[in-house]
Amino acid sequence: MSRYVITNKIRELRFFADEMTQSTLAKKVGVTRQTIMAIEKGKYSPSLEVAFKIAQVFDTPLQDVFFYEPAE
């Protein structure tokens, strides 16, 4: 059975949003900076609610922020 991972482009979106900090994004979403950092690095998968909130902050569809891909 293939293994899949959730990847994301949060770092890129933050960069293009006037280099938004992890702390600013965390406040907008209602989580800690450490949570944003872990999600960005792929060490933690966000809840569906947090994933939608992150996408909403960037006014971007969820599928353009998070990707479910086969692990390498």
Predicted model as a PDB file, atoms N, CA, C, CB and O in Angstrom, pLDDT in the B-factor column:
MODEL        1                                                                  
ATOM      1  N   MET A   1       0.847  -1.192   0.000  1.00 70.00           N  
ATOM      2  CA  MET A   1       0.000   0.000   0.000  1.00 70.00           C  
ATOM      3  C   MET A   1       0.885   1.245   0.000  1.00 70.00           C  
ATOM      4  CB  MET A   1      -0.960   0.004   1.229  1.00 70.00           C  
ATOM      5  O   MET A   1       1.836   1.342   0.776  1.00 70.00           O  
ATOM      6  N   SER A   2       0.569   2.171  -0.857  1.00 79.00           N  
ATOM      7  CA  SER A   2       1.350   3.412  -0.943  1.00 79.00           C  
ATOM      8  C   SER A   2       1.077   4.300   0.254  1.00 79.00           C  
ATOM      9  CB  SER A   2       1.031   4.167  -2.240  1.00 79.00           C  
ATOM     10  O   SER A   2      -0.034   4.345   0.782  1.00 79.00           O  
ATOM     11  N   ARG A   3       2.114   5.002   0.667  1.00 92.00           N  
ATOM     12  CA  ARG A   3       1.990   5.945   1.764  1.00 92.00           C  
ATOM     13  C   ARG A   3       1.860   7.345   1.169  1.00 92.00           C  
ATOM     14  CB  ARG A   3       3.212   5.852   2.740  1.00 92.00           C  
ATOM     15  O   ARG A   3       2.527   7.686   0.192  1.00 92.00           O  
ATOM     16  N   TYR A   4       0.990   8.144   1.775  1.00 91.00           N  
ATOM     17  CA  TYR A   4       0.765   9.512   1.310  1.00 91.00           C  
ATOM     18  C   TYR A   4       1.111  10.508   2.404  1.00 91.00           C  
ATOM     19  CB  TYR A   4      -0.692   9.701   0.861  1.00 91.00           C  
ATOM     20  O   TYR A   4       1.066  10.187   3.592  1.00 91.00           O  
ATOM     21  N   VAL A   5       1.451  11.701   1.995  1.00 89.00           N  
ATOM     22  CA  VAL A   5       1.756  12.779   2.935  1.00 89.00           C  
ATOM     23  C   VAL A   5       0.993  14.035   2.506  1.00 89.00           C  
ATOM     24  CB  VAL A   5       3.300  13.055   2.998  1.00 89.00           C  
ATOM     25  O   VAL A   5       0.654  14.214   1.337  1.00 89.00           O  
ATOM     26  N   ILE A   6       0.740  14.886   3.481  1.00 92.00           N  
ATOM     27  CA  ILE A   6       0.122  16.172   3.190  1.00 92.00           C  
ATOM     28  C   ILE A   6       1.231  17.205   3.118  1.00 92.00           C  
ATOM     29  CB  ILE A   6      -0.950  16.558   4.266  1.00 92.00           C  
ATOM     30  O   ILE A   6       1.981  17.398   4.075  1.00 92.00           O  
ATOM     31  N   THR A   7       1.326  17.866   1.970  1.00 95.00           N  
ATOM     32  CA  THR A   7       2.296  18.943   1.806  1.00 95.00           C  
ATOM     33  C   THR A   7       1.516  20.245   1.654  1.00 95.00           C  
ATOM     34  CB  THR A   7       3.240  18.691   0.570  1.00 95.00           C  
ATOM     35  O   THR A   7       0.293  20.237   1.514  1.00 95.00           O  
ATOM     36  N   ASN A   8       2.231  21.348   1.683  1.00 98.00           N  
ATOM     37  CA  ASN A   8       1.536  22.631   1.581  1.00 98.00           C  
ATOM     38  C   ASN A   8       2.473  23.688   1.010  1.00 98.00           C  
ATOM     39  CB  ASN A   8       0.999  23.074   2.959  1.00 98.00           C  
ATOM     40  O   ASN A   8       3.682  23.485   0.903  1.00 98.00           O  
ATOM     41  N   LYS A   9       1.884  24.813   0.650  1.00 98.00           N  
ATOM     42  CA  LYS A   9       2.695  25.937   0.184  1.00 98.00           C  
ATOM     43  C   LYS A   9       2.427  27.178   1.043  1.00 98.00           C  
ATOM     44  CB  LYS A   9       2.400  26.237  -1.308  1.00 98.00           C  
ATOM     45  O   LYS A   9       2.361  28.296   0.533  1.00 98.00           O  
ATOM     46  N   ILE A  10       2.276  26.965   2.329  1.00 98.00           N  
ATOM     47  CA  ILE A  10       2.023  28.072   3.258  1.00 98.00           C  
ATOM     48  C   ILE A  10       3.186  29.061   3.255  1.00 98.00           C  
ATOM     49  CB  ILE A  10       1.788  27.538   4.682  1.00 98.00           C  
ATOM     50  O   ILE A  10       2.966  30.272   3.228  1.00 98.00           O  
ATOM     51  N   ARG A  11       4.401  28.565   3.282  1.00 98.00           N  
ATOM     52  CA  ARG A  11       5.565  29.463   3.301  1.00 98.00           C  
ATOM     53  C   ARG A  11       5.546  30.387   2.083  1.00 98.00           C  
ATOM     54  CB  ARG A  11       6.884  28.647   3.333  1.00 98.00           C  
ATOM     55  O   ARG A  11       5.772  31.591   2.206  1.00 98.00           O  
ATOM     56  N   GLU A  12       5.277  29.821   0.918  1.00 98.00           N  
ATOM     57  CA  GLU A  12       5.215  30.612  -0.306  1.00 98.00           C  
ATOM     58  C   GLU A  12       4.080  31.643  -0.237  1.00 98.00           C  
ATOM     59  CB  GLU A  12       5.026  29.693  -1.524  1.00 98.00           C  
ATOM     60  O   GLU A  12       4.262  32.795  -0.630  1.00 98.00           O  
ATOM     61  N   LEU A  13       2.928  31.232   0.255  1.00 98.00           N  
ATOM     62  CA  LEU A  13       1.797  32.155   0.383  1.00 98.00           C  
ATOM     63  C   LEU A  13       2.103  33.282   1.355  1.00 98.00           C  
ATOM     64  CB  LEU A  13       0.551  31.407   0.837  1.00 98.00           C  
ATOM     65  O   LEU A  13       1.727  34.430   1.118  1.00 98.00           O  
ATOM     66  N   ARG A  14       2.780  32.961   2.440  1.00 98.00           N  
ATOM     67  CA  ARG A  14       3.172  34.003   3.405  1.00 98.00           C  
ATOM     68  C   ARG A  14       4.130  34.989   2.751  1.00 98.00           C  
ATOM     69  CB  ARG A  14       3.828  33.373   4.664  1.00 98.00           C  
ATOM     70  O   ARG A  14       4.015  36.197   2.958  1.00 98.00           O  
ATOM     71  N   PHE A  15       5.062  34.489   1.971  1.00 97.00           N  
ATOM     72  CA  PHE A  15       6.035  35.348   1.294  1.00 97.00           C  
ATOM     73  C   PHE A  15       5.328  36.344   0.379  1.00 97.00           C  
ATOM     74  CB  PHE A  15       7.035  34.500   0.487  1.00 97.00           C  
ATOM     75  O   PHE A  15       5.646  37.533   0.383  1.00 97.00           O  
ATOM     76  N   PHE A  16       4.367  35.853  -0.404  1.00 97.00           N  
ATOM     77  CA  PHE A  16       3.668  36.722  -1.347  1.00 97.00           C  
ATOM     78  C   PHE A  16       2.594  37.581  -0.685  1.00 97.00           C  
ATOM     79  CB  PHE A  16       3.044  35.891  -2.434  1.00 97.00           C  
ATOM     80  O   PHE A  16       2.000  38.440  -1.338  1.00 97.00           O  
ATOM     81  N   ALA A  17       2.342  37.360   0.601  1.00 97.00           N  
ATOM     82  CA  ALA A  17       1.401  38.192   1.362  1.00 97.00           C  
ATOM     83  C   ALA A  17       2.226  39.166   2.197  1.00 97.00           C  
ATOM     84  CB  ALA A  17       0.447  37.313   2.276  1.00 97.00           C  
ATOM     85  O   ALA A  17       2.101  39.218   3.421  1.00 97.00           O  
ATOM     86  N   ASP A  18       3.068  39.932   1.518  1.00 97.00           N  
ATOM     87  CA  ASP A  18       3.938  40.910   2.190  1.00 97.00           C  
ATOM     88  C   ASP A  18       4.804  40.283   3.276  1.00 97.00           C  
ATOM     89  CB  ASP A  18       3.101  42.018   2.795  1.00 97.00           C  
ATOM     90  O   ASP A  18       5.032  40.876   4.330  1.00 97.00           O  
ATOM     91  N   GLU A  19       5.284  39.060   2.994  1.00 97.00           N  
ATOM     92  CA  GLU A  19       6.152  38.334   3.927  1.00 97.00           C  
ATOM     93  C   GLU A  19       5.521  38.226   5.316  1.00 97.00           C  
ATOM     94  CB  GLU A  19       7.516  39.025   4.028  1.00 97.00           C  
ATOM     95  O   GLU A  19       6.161  38.501   6.331  1.00 97.00           O  
ATOM     96  N   MET A  20       4.253  37.821   5.334  1.00 98.00           N  
ATOM     97  CA  MET A  20       3.528  37.618   6.589  1.00 98.00           C  
ATOM     98  C   MET A  20       4.320  36.672   7.499  1.00 98.00           C  
ATOM     99  CB  MET A  20       2.103  37.050   6.318  1.00 98.00           C  
ATOM    100  O   MET A  20       4.849  35.661   7.038  1.00 98.00           O  
ATOM    101  N   THR A  21       4.397  37.001   8.775  1.00 98.00           N  
ATOM    102  CA  THR A  21       5.125  36.147   9.714  1.00 98.00           C  
ATOM    103  C   THR A  21       4.266  34.954  10.117  1.00 98.00           C  
ATOM    104  CB  THR A  21       5.551  36.947  10.965  1.00 98.00           C  
ATOM    105  O   THR A  21       3.045  34.961   9.960  1.00 98.00           O  
ATOM    106  N   GLN A  22       4.930  33.940  10.634  1.00 98.00           N  
ATOM    107  CA  GLN A  22       4.207  32.787  11.170  1.00 98.00           C  
ATOM    108  C   GLN A  22       3.315  33.233  12.320  1.00 98.00           C  
ATOM    109  CB  GLN A  22       5.190  31.683  11.639  1.00 98.00           C  
ATOM    110  O   GLN A  22       2.197  32.738  12.466  1.00 98.00           O  
ATOM    111  N   SER A  23       3.794  34.154  13.128  1.00 98.00           N  
ATOM    112  CA  SER A  23       3.007  34.652  14.268  1.00 98.00           C  
ATOM    113  C   SER A  23       1.733  35.343  13.812  1.00 98.00           C  
ATOM    114  CB  SER A  23       3.839  35.617  15.108  1.00 98.00           C  
ATOM    115  O   SER A  23       0.670  35.135  14.397  1.00 98.00           O  
ATOM    116  N   THR A  24       1.831  36.164  12.770  1.00 98.00           N  
ATOM    117  CA  THR A  24       0.649  36.855  12.256  1.00 98.00           C  
ATOM    118  C   THR A  24      -0.365  35.859  11.730  1.00 98.00           C  
ATOM    119  CB  THR A  24       1.037  37.846  11.155  1.00 98.00           C  
ATOM    120  O   THR A  24      -1.556  35.966  12.023  1.00 98.00           O  
ATOM    121  N   LEU A  25       0.099  34.892  10.955  1.00 98.00           N  
ATOM    122  CA  LEU A  25      -0.804  33.873  10.437  1.00 98.00           C  
ATOM    123  C   LEU A  25      -1.443  33.097  11.587  1.00 98.00           C  
ATOM    124  CB  LEU A  25      -0.055  32.916   9.491  1.00 98.00           C  
ATOM    125  O   LEU A  25      -2.644  32.829  11.567  1.00 98.00           O  
ATOM    126  N   ALA A  26      -0.652  32.743  12.569  1.00 98.00           N  
ATOM    127  CA  ALA A  26      -1.163  31.998  13.722  1.00 98.00           C  
ATOM    128  C   ALA A  26      -2.287  32.762  14.422  1.00 98.00           C  
ATOM    129  CB  ALA A  26      -0.028  31.708  14.715  1.00 98.00           C  
ATOM    130  O   ALA A  26      -3.309  32.180  14.784  1.00 98.00           O  
ATOM    131  N   LYS A  27      -2.094  34.060  14.608  1.00 98.00           N  
ATOM    132  CA  LYS A  27      -3.131  34.878  15.261  1.00 98.00           C  
ATOM    133  C   LYS A  27      -4.400  34.919  14.429  1.00 98.00           C  
ATOM    134  CB  LYS A  27      -2.621  36.305  15.501  1.00 98.00           C  
ATOM    135  O   LYS A  27      -5.502  34.845  14.973  1.00 98.00           O  
ATOM    136  N   LYS A  28      -4.257  35.035  13.129  1.00 98.00           N  
ATOM    137  CA  LYS A  28      -5.429  35.108  12.246  1.00 98.00           C  
ATOM    138  C   LYS A  28      -6.206  33.790  12.244  1.00 98.00           C  
ATOM    139  CB  LYS A  28      -4.997  35.463  10.812  1.00 98.00           C  
ATOM    140  O   LYS A  28      -7.426  33.779  12.082  1.00 98.00           O  
ATOM    141  N   VAL A  29      -5.484  32.682  12.428  1.00 98.00           N  
ATOM    142  CA  VAL A  29      -6.097  31.357  12.366  1.00 98.00           C  
ATOM    143  C   VAL A  29      -6.547  30.873  13.749  1.00 98.00           C  
ATOM    144  CB  VAL A  29      -5.116  30.356  11.758  1.00 98.00           C  
ATOM    145  O   VAL A  29      -7.443  30.035  13.860  1.00 98.00           O  
ATOM    146  N   GLY A  30      -5.918  31.407  14.798  1.00 98.00           N  
ATOM    147  CA  GLY A  30      -6.288  30.993  16.156  1.00 98.00           C  
ATOM    148  C   GLY A  30      -5.487  29.817  16.680  1.00 98.00           C  
ATOM    149  O   GLY A  30      -5.986  29.019  17.474  1.00 98.00           O  
ATOM    150  N   VAL A  31      -4.230  29.710  16.229  1.00 98.00           N  
ATOM    151  CA  VAL A  31      -3.331  28.656  16.717  1.00 98.00           C  
ATOM    152  C   VAL A  31      -2.016  29.306  17.127  1.00 98.00           C  
ATOM    153  CB  VAL A  31      -3.095  27.547  15.625  1.00 98.00           C  
ATOM    154  O   VAL A  31      -1.864  30.522  17.008  1.00 98.00           O  
ATOM    155  N   THR A  32      -1.065  28.513  17.608  1.00 98.00           N  
ATOM    156  CA  THR A  32       0.236  29.062  18.008  1.00 98.00           C  
ATOM    157  C   THR A  32       1.183  29.136  16.809  1.00 98.00           C  
ATOM    158  CB  THR A  32       0.864  28.204  19.130  1.00 98.00           C  
ATOM    159  O   THR A  32       0.972  28.477  15.792  1.00 98.00           O  
ATOM    160  N   ARG A  33       2.212  29.938  16.948  1.00 98.00           N  
ATOM    161  CA  ARG A  33       3.240  30.027  15.904  1.00 98.00           C  
ATOM    162  C   ARG A  33       3.893  28.666  15.709  1.00 98.00           C  
ATOM    163  CB  ARG A  33       4.309  31.092  16.266  1.00 98.00           C  
ATOM    164  O   ARG A  33       4.217  28.280  14.585  1.00 98.00           O  
ATOM    165  N   GLN A  34       4.083  27.940  16.807  1.00 98.00           N  
ATOM    166  CA  GLN A  34       4.700  26.608  16.719  1.00 98.00           C  
ATOM    167  C   GLN A  34       3.853  25.658  15.876  1.00 98.00           C  
ATOM    168  CB  GLN A  34       4.903  26.018  18.123  1.00 98.00           C  
ATOM    169  O   GLN A  34       4.386  24.810  15.160  1.00 98.00           O  
ATOM    170  N   THR A  35       2.541  25.805  15.966  1.00 98.00           N  
ATOM    171  CA  THR A  35       1.649  24.967  15.151  1.00 98.00           C  
ATOM    172  C   THR A  35       1.826  25.291  13.670  1.00 98.00           C  
ATOM    173  CB  THR A  35       0.170  25.169  15.570  1.00 98.00           C  
ATOM    174  O   THR A  35       1.929  24.388  12.839  1.00 98.00           O  
ATOM    175  N   ILE A  36       1.861  26.578  13.344  1.00 98.00           N  
ATOM    176  CA  ILE A  36       2.071  26.981  11.938  1.00 98.00           C  
ATOM    177  C   ILE A  36       3.409  26.452  11.443  1.00 98.00           C  
ATOM    178  CB  ILE A  36       2.017  28.531  11.787  1.00 98.00           C  
ATOM    179  O   ILE A  36       3.502  25.938  10.328  1.00 98.00           O  
ATOM    180  N   MET A  37       4.442  26.575  12.266  1.00 98.00           N  
ATOM    181  CA  MET A  37       5.773  26.105  11.889  1.00 98.00           C  
ATOM    182  C   MET A  37       5.742  24.597  11.607  1.00 98.00           C  
ATOM    183  CB  MET A  37       6.801  26.428  13.006  1.00 98.00           C  
ATOM    184  O   MET A  37       6.305  24.141  10.611  1.00 98.00           O  
ATOM    185  N   ALA A  38       5.091  23.830  12.473  1.00 98.00           N  
ATOM    186  CA  ALA A  38       5.028  22.375  12.300  1.00 98.00           C  
ATOM    187  C   ALA A  38       4.229  21.997  11.049  1.00 98.00           C  
ATOM    188  CB  ALA A  38       4.400  21.719  13.543  1.00 98.00           C  
ATOM    189  O   ALA A  38       4.594  21.059  10.340  1.00 98.00           O  
ATOM    190  N   ILE A  39       3.143  22.723  10.776  1.00 97.00           N  
ATOM    191  CA  ILE A  39       2.344  22.456   9.575  1.00 97.00           C  
ATOM    192  C   ILE A  39       3.175  22.750   8.331  1.00 97.00           C  
ATOM    193  CB  ILE A  39       1.040  23.305   9.573  1.00 97.00           C  
ATOM    194  O   ILE A  39       3.198  21.952   7.394  1.00 97.00           O  
ATOM    195  N   GLU A  40       3.856  23.895   8.321  1.00 97.00           N  
ATOM    196  CA  GLU A  40       4.699  24.268   7.164  1.00 97.00           C  
ATOM    197  C   GLU A  40       5.746  23.209   6.874  1.00 97.00           C  
ATOM    198  CB  GLU A  40       5.389  25.616   7.412  1.00 97.00           C  
ATOM    199  O   GLU A  40       6.004  22.886   5.715  1.00 97.00           O  
ATOM    200  N   LYS A  41       6.349  22.668   7.919  1.00 95.00           N  
ATOM    201  CA  LYS A  41       7.426  21.688   7.746  1.00 95.00           C  
ATOM    202  C   LYS A  41       6.902  20.281   7.474  1.00 95.00           C  
ATOM    203  CB  LYS A  41       8.308  21.669   8.978  1.00 95.00           C  
ATOM    204  O   LYS A  41       7.686  19.361   7.242  1.00 95.00           O  
ATOM    205  N   GLY A  42       5.579  20.109   7.500  1.00 92.00           N  
ATOM    206  CA  GLY A  42       5.007  18.791   7.249  1.00 92.00           C  
ATOM    207  C   GLY A  42       5.124  17.847   8.425  1.00 92.00           C  
ATOM    208  O   GLY A  42       4.971  16.636   8.262  1.00 92.00           O  
ATOM    209  N   LYS A  43       5.391  18.372   9.598  1.00 93.00           N  
ATOM    210  CA  LYS A  43       5.529  17.531  10.790  1.00 93.00           C  
ATOM    211  C   LYS A  43       4.191  17.342  11.494  1.00 93.00           C  
ATOM    212  CB  LYS A  43       6.545  18.140  11.757  1.00 93.00           C  
ATOM    213  O   LYS A  43       4.066  16.509  12.392  1.00 93.00           O  
ATOM    214  N   TYR A  44       3.191  18.122  11.083  1.00 93.00           N  
ATOM    215  CA  TYR A  44       1.876  18.075  11.716  1.00 93.00           C  
ATOM    216  C   TYR A  44       0.825  18.347  10.650  1.00 93.00           C  
ATOM    217  CB  TYR A  44       1.769  19.107  12.890  1.00 93.00           C  
ATOM    218  O   TYR A  44       0.961  19.278   9.856  1.00 93.00           O  
ATOM    219  N   SER A  45      -0.218  17.534  10.636  1.00 93.00           N  
ATOM    220  CA  SER A  45      -1.322  17.751   9.700  1.00 93.00           C  
ATOM    221  C   SER A  45      -2.412  18.529  10.428  1.00 93.00           C  
ATOM    222  CB  SER A  45      -1.876  16.392   9.137  1.00 93.00           C  
ATOM    223  O   SER A  45      -2.865  18.116  11.495  1.00 93.00           O  
ATOM    224  N   PRO A  46      -2.831  19.649   9.856  1.00 96.00           N  
ATOM    225  CA  PRO A  46      -3.841  20.460  10.524  1.00 96.00           C  
ATOM    226  C   PRO A  46      -5.212  19.796  10.502  1.00 96.00           C  
ATOM    227  CB  PRO A  46      -3.921  21.827   9.876  1.00 96.00           C  
ATOM    228  O   PRO A  46      -5.487  18.941   9.660  1.00 96.00           O  
ATOM    229  N   SER A  47      -6.064  20.198  11.432  1.00 96.00           N  
ATOM    230  CA  SER A  47      -7.457  19.760  11.372  1.00 96.00           C  
ATOM    231  C   SER A  47      -8.064  20.370  10.118  1.00 96.00           C  
ATOM    232  CB  SER A  47      -8.262  20.178  12.664  1.00 96.00           C  
ATOM    233  O   SER A  47      -7.516  21.317   9.556  1.00 96.00           O  
ATOM    234  N   LEU A  48      -9.164  19.841   9.693  1.00 96.00           N  
ATOM    235  CA  LEU A  48      -9.830  20.372   8.509  1.00 96.00           C  
ATOM    236  C   LEU A  48     -10.216  21.835   8.738  1.00 96.00           C  
ATOM    237  CB  LEU A  48     -11.080  19.526   8.161  1.00 96.00           C  
ATOM    238  O   LEU A  48     -10.092  22.660   7.834  1.00 96.00           O  
ATOM    239  N   GLU A  49     -10.681  22.153   9.937  1.00 98.00           N  
ATOM    240  CA  GLU A  49     -11.066  23.529  10.253  1.00 98.00           C  
ATOM    241  C   GLU A  49      -9.876  24.478  10.132  1.00 98.00           C  
ATOM    242  CB  GLU A  49     -11.656  23.605  11.665  1.00 98.00           C  
ATOM    243  O   GLU A  49      -9.998  25.550   9.539  1.00 98.00           O  
ATOM    244  N   VAL A  50      -8.727  24.094  10.687  1.00 98.00           N  
ATOM    245  CA  VAL A  50      -7.531  24.947  10.613  1.00 98.00           C  
ATOM    246  C   VAL A  50      -7.067  25.070   9.171  1.00 98.00           C  
ATOM    247  CB  VAL A  50      -6.391  24.379  11.494  1.00 98.00           C  
ATOM    248  O   VAL A  50      -6.653  26.150   8.750  1.00 98.00           O  
ATOM    249  N   ALA A  51      -7.129  23.993   8.410  1.00 98.00           N  
ATOM    250  CA  ALA A  51      -6.732  24.047   7.001  1.00 98.00           C  
ATOM    251  C   ALA A  51      -7.604  25.039   6.229  1.00 98.00           C  
ATOM    252  CB  ALA A  51      -6.825  22.645   6.361  1.00 98.00           C  
ATOM    253  O   ALA A  51      -7.095  25.834   5.439  1.00 98.00           O  
ATOM    254  N   PHE A  52      -8.917  24.991   6.458  1.00 98.00           N  
ATOM    255  CA  PHE A  52      -9.813  25.933   5.790  1.00 98.00           C  
ATOM    256  C   PHE A  52      -9.533  27.366   6.217  1.00 98.00           C  
ATOM    257  CB  PHE A  52     -11.266  25.579   6.082  1.00 98.00           C  
ATOM    258  O   PHE A  52      -9.574  28.278   5.391  1.00 98.00           O  
ATOM    259  N   LYS A  53      -9.248  27.575   7.499  1.00 98.00           N  
ATOM    260  CA  LYS A  53      -8.954  28.924   7.989  1.00 98.00           C  
ATOM    261  C   LYS A  53      -7.689  29.477   7.340  1.00 98.00           C  
ATOM    262  CB  LYS A  53      -8.803  28.918   9.516  1.00 98.00           C  
ATOM    263  O   LYS A  53      -7.643  30.647   6.960  1.00 98.00           O  
ATOM    264  N   ILE A  54      -6.674  28.645   7.217  1.00 98.00           N  
ATOM    265  CA  ILE A  54      -5.426  29.085   6.572  1.00 98.00           C  
ATOM    266  C   ILE A  54      -5.706  29.486   5.124  1.00 98.00           C  
ATOM    267  CB  ILE A  54      -4.345  27.961   6.626  1.00 98.00           C  
ATOM    268  O   ILE A  54      -5.259  30.540   4.672  1.00 98.00           O  
ATOM    269  N   ALA A  55      -6.440  28.652   4.403  1.00 98.00           N  
ATOM    270  CA  ALA A  55      -6.768  28.959   3.014  1.00 98.00           C  
ATOM    271  C   ALA A  55      -7.563  30.261   2.927  1.00 98.00           C  
ATOM    272  CB  ALA A  55      -7.564  27.803   2.380  1.00 98.00           C  
ATOM    273  O   ALA A  55      -7.358  31.064   2.017  1.00 98.00           O  
ATOM    274  N   GLN A  56      -8.461  30.460   3.872  1.00 98.00           N  
ATOM    275  CA  GLN A  56      -9.294  31.662   3.883  1.00 98.00           C  
ATOM    276  C   GLN A  56      -8.464  32.927   4.106  1.00 98.00           C  
ATOM    277  CB  GLN A  56     -10.363  31.547   4.964  1.00 98.00           C  
ATOM    278  O   GLN A  56      -8.730  33.962   3.494  1.00 98.00           O  
ATOM    279  N   VAL A  57      -7.458  32.844   4.984  1.00 98.00           N  
ATOM    280  CA  VAL A  57      -6.586  33.994   5.229  1.00 98.00           C  
ATOM    281  C   VAL A  57      -5.950  34.467   3.925  1.00 98.00           C  
ATOM    282  CB  VAL A  57      -5.493  33.639   6.259  1.00 98.00           C  
ATOM    283  O   VAL A  57      -5.815  35.668   3.691  1.00 98.00           O  
ATOM    284  N   PHE A  58      -5.565  33.523   3.087  1.00 98.00           N  
ATOM    285  CA  PHE A  58      -4.899  33.863   1.829  1.00 98.00           C  
ATOM    286  C   PHE A  58      -5.883  33.992   0.663  1.00 98.00           C  
ATOM    287  CB  PHE A  58      -3.853  32.814   1.499  1.00 98.00           C  
ATOM    288  O   PHE A  58      -5.473  34.208  -0.478  1.00 98.00           O  
ATOM    289  N   ASP A  59      -7.180  33.860   0.953  1.00 98.00           N  
ATOM    290  CA  ASP A  59      -8.212  33.951  -0.075  1.00 98.00           C  
ATOM    291  C   ASP A  59      -7.880  33.018  -1.241  1.00 98.00           C  
ATOM    292  CB  ASP A  59      -8.357  35.407  -0.573  1.00 98.00           C  
ATOM    293  O   ASP A  59      -7.921  33.400  -2.410  1.00 98.00           O  
ATOM    294  N   THR A  60      -7.551  31.780  -0.870  1.00 98.00           N  
ATOM    295  CA  THR A  60      -7.096  30.779  -1.824  1.00 98.00           C  
ATOM    296  C   THR A  60      -7.860  29.479  -1.587  1.00 98.00           C  
ATOM    297  CB  THR A  60      -5.563  30.552  -1.704  1.00 98.00           C  
ATOM    298  O   THR A  60      -8.077  29.111  -0.432  1.00 98.00           O  
ATOM    299  N   PRO A  61      -8.274  28.773  -2.636  1.00 98.00           N  
ATOM    300  CA  PRO A  61      -8.957  27.488  -2.436  1.00 98.00           C  
ATOM    301  C   PRO A  61      -8.070  26.499  -1.661  1.00 98.00           C  
ATOM    302  CB  PRO A  61      -9.360  26.881  -3.799  1.00 98.00           C  
ATOM    303  O   PRO A  61      -6.851  26.471  -1.829  1.00 98.00           O  
ATOM    304  N   LEU A  62      -8.698  25.713  -0.832  1.00 97.00           N  
ATOM    305  CA  LEU A  62      -7.982  24.740   0.002  1.00 97.00           C  
ATOM    306  C   LEU A  62      -7.027  23.877  -0.819  1.00 97.00           C  
ATOM    307  CB  LEU A  62      -8.977  23.848   0.738  1.00 97.00           C  
ATOM    308  O   LEU A  62      -5.898  23.622  -0.399  1.00 97.00           O  
ATOM    309  N   GLN A  63      -7.484  23.427  -1.993  1.00 97.00           N  
ATOM    310  CA  GLN A  63      -6.657  22.534  -2.813  1.00 97.00           C  
ATOM    311  C   GLN A  63      -5.452  23.233  -3.426  1.00 97.00           C  
ATOM    312  CB  GLN A  63      -7.491  21.931  -3.911  1.00 97.00           C  
ATOM    313  O   GLN A  63      -4.581  22.574  -3.995  1.00 97.00           O  
ATOM    314  N   ASP A  64      -5.389  24.562  -3.316  1.00 98.00           N  
ATOM    315  CA  ASP A  64      -4.218  25.292  -3.785  1.00 98.00           C  
ATOM    316  C   ASP A  64      -3.239  25.595  -2.649  1.00 98.00           C  
ATOM    317  CB  ASP A  64      -4.649  26.584  -4.455  1.00 98.00           C  
ATOM    318  O   ASP A  64      -2.182  26.187  -2.868  1.00 98.00           O  
ATOM    319  N   VAL A  65      -3.604  25.185  -1.442  1.00 98.00           N  
ATOM    320  CA  VAL A  65      -2.740  25.383  -0.272  1.00 98.00           C  
ATOM    321  C   VAL A  65      -2.172  24.040   0.192  1.00 98.00           C  
ATOM    322  CB  VAL A  65      -3.526  26.068   0.885  1.00 98.00           C  
ATOM    323  O   VAL A  65      -0.983  23.934   0.493  1.00 98.00           O  
ATOM    324  N   PHE A  66      -3.016  23.031   0.247  1.00 98.00           N  
ATOM    325  CA  PHE A  66      -2.621  21.706   0.749  1.00 98.00           C  
ATOM    326  C   PHE A  66      -2.728  20.664  -0.356  1.00 98.00           C  
ATOM    327  CB  PHE A  66      -3.496  21.295   1.954  1.00 98.00           C  
ATOM    328  O   PHE A  66      -3.616  20.712  -1.207  1.00 98.00           O  
ATOM    329  N   PHE A  67      -1.786  19.712  -0.313  1.00 96.00           N  
ATOM    330  CA  PHE A  67      -1.721  18.677  -1.342  1.00 96.00           C  
ATOM    331  C   PHE A  67      -1.536  17.310  -0.662  1.00 96.00           C  
ATOM    332  CB  PHE A  67      -0.554  18.965  -2.354  1.00 96.00           C  
ATOM    333  O   PHE A  67      -0.738  17.175   0.266  1.00 96.00           O  
ATOM    334  N   TYR A  68      -2.283  16.298  -1.134  1.00 93.00           N  
ATOM    335  CA  TYR A  68      -2.182  14.943  -0.621  1.00 93.00           C  
ATOM    336  C   TYR A  68      -1.452  14.132  -1.675  1.00 93.00           C  
ATOM    337  CB  TYR A  68      -3.593  14.331  -0.289  1.00 93.00           C  
ATOM    338  O   TYR A  68      -2.022  13.781  -2.708  1.00 93.00           O  
ATOM    339  N   GLU A  69      -0.179  13.834  -1.407  1.00 90.00           N  
ATOM    340  CA  GLU A  69       0.683  13.238  -2.437  1.00 90.00           C  
ATOM    341  C   GLU A  69       1.366  11.975  -1.926  1.00 90.00           C  
ATOM    342  CB  GLU A  69       1.738  14.249  -2.901  1.00 90.00           C  
ATOM    343  O   GLU A  69       1.549  11.800  -0.722  1.00 90.00           O  
ATOM    344  N   PRO A  70       1.740  11.095  -2.856  1.00 92.00           N  
ATOM    345  CA  PRO A  70       2.491   9.900  -2.457  1.00 92.00           C  
ATOM    346  C   PRO A  70       3.831  10.300  -1.818  1.00 92.00           C  
ATOM    347  CB  PRO A  70       2.730   8.973  -3.685  1.00 92.00           C  
ATOM    348  O   PRO A  70       4.507  11.212  -2.294  1.00 92.00           O  
ATOM    349  N   ALA A  71       4.196   9.617  -0.754  1.00 87.00           N  
ATOM    350  CA  ALA A  71       5.492   9.873  -0.111  1.00 87.00           C  
ATOM    351  C   ALA A  71       6.592   9.360  -1.015  1.00 87.00           C  
ATOM    352  CB  ALA A  71       5.576   9.202   1.294  1.00 87.00           C  
ATOM    353  O   ALA A  71       6.426   8.372  -1.729  1.00 87.00           O  
ATOM    354  N   GLU A  72       7.713  10.049  -0.969  1.00 78.00           N  
ATOM    355  CA  GLU A  72       8.847   9.639  -1.812  1.00 78.00           C  
ATOM    356  C   GLU A  72       9.616   8.517  -1.173  1.00 78.00           C  
ATOM    357  CB  GLU A  72       9.779  10.813  -2.078  1.00 78.00           C  
ATOM    358  O   GLU A  72      10.602   8.044  -1.739  1.00 78.00           O  
TER     359      GLU A  72                                                      
ENDMDL                                                                          
END                                                                             
